[in-house]
Amino acid sequence: MSSPAEYYRSLPPVSKAYGVACLMTTSAFYLQLYDPWNISLNYALVFKHLQVWRLVTNFFFLGPFSFPFAFRLIIIARYGVSLERGPFDKRTADYLWMLIFGALSLLVIAVVPFGWTPFMGGPLVYMIVYVWSREFPDARINIYGVVSLKGFYLPWAVLALDLIFGDSLKPGITGMVAGHLYYFLTVLYPLSGGQYIFKTPLWVHKIVAYWGEGTQINSPVRSNPTTDGIVFRGRGHRLGGSQTSRAGNSQAQQTESNNASPQQRNQGDGVAFRGRSYRLNG
């Protein structure tokens, strides 16, 4: 890209929104605008004092400005964007549902004392890495120009880096568990003959449609008509549109039939497609 602005505009919507939210959260902490423990995951405060925002805000704090923070932000910008442009191309709602499912899974895992961490942004980033490694298992990656390995081993390599830098391994393990659960329900289980029941909920499609960003193949809802520059495309129906189109088509067909010659009318009887055909072994 010729400029940072063009690079920013070229990013897919979900990865861009999540990365910017994480960057703004850390920037606000750097400016001492809030205490991070006010947005951390604390089930005692959630249920006793109804501080339900903690169930969401803890996913946007990746730590203070540091190398681990920059590393996680780069993961979102590279591997999250790669997922959204690759396997989830034209499936914005499905990618958003992947992140929401990962967040819900991590909240359930956090009920267990071993799986709890005050900020679940790191585990969610690990989930992105794990899903990417399963979607691109044979991709060649290079870590700091020292180690070259296949994409399938990327989560374990990142986990080893956390160990070298002295960071906790708990976020990585819980994130990989959530990522494997999602991949099993959406890919492995259906491929083994199981029924695919893990569909993106309708309310997620409605969120993306109202947002007016991204694309979704065969969306069950219409995009927001008041949003400028809508690129979310799905199956939509206009009220009374079928009756109008049928009437217009009937009138156009009647006019074409009246203007056609008798020979053309006979040739068009009962034929919907005309072209050059070949008989097998002819």
KATAHU-V151292 format. One line per field, one symbol per residue. phi: phi as a letter, one per 30 degrees, with the letter a starting at -180 (. if undefined). burial: b if it has 24 or more other C-alpha atoms within 12 Angstrom, else e. A space follows every 50 residues. Layout:
BEGIN
phi=???
burial=???
END
This chain:
BEGIN
phi=.daddddddddddddddddddddddddddddhdaceddcddbddddddch dddddcdddcccjddadedddddddddcdddddddcdcdibddddddddd ddddddddddddedddbdbcddeddddddddddddbdcdcbbchicccad ddcdeddddddddddiddddeddddddddddddddcbdddddjdddcccd ddddeddddddibibbdhddbddddcddidbdcadbbcdidddddddddd dddddddddddedddddddiccbbadcbcdid
burial=eeeeeeeeeebbbbbbbbbebbbebbeeeeeeeeebeebbbbbeeeeeee eeebbbbbbbbbbbeeebbebbbbbbbbbbbbbbbeebebbbbbbbbbbb bbbbbbbebbeeeebbbbbbbbbbbbbbbbbbbbbeeeeebeeeeeeeee bebbbebbbeebeeeeeebbbbbbbbbbbbbbbeebbeeeeeeeeeeeeb eeebbbbbbbbbbbbbeebbbbbeeeeeeebbbbeeeeeeeeeeeeeeee eeeeeeeeeeeeeeeeeeeeeeeeeeeeeeee
END
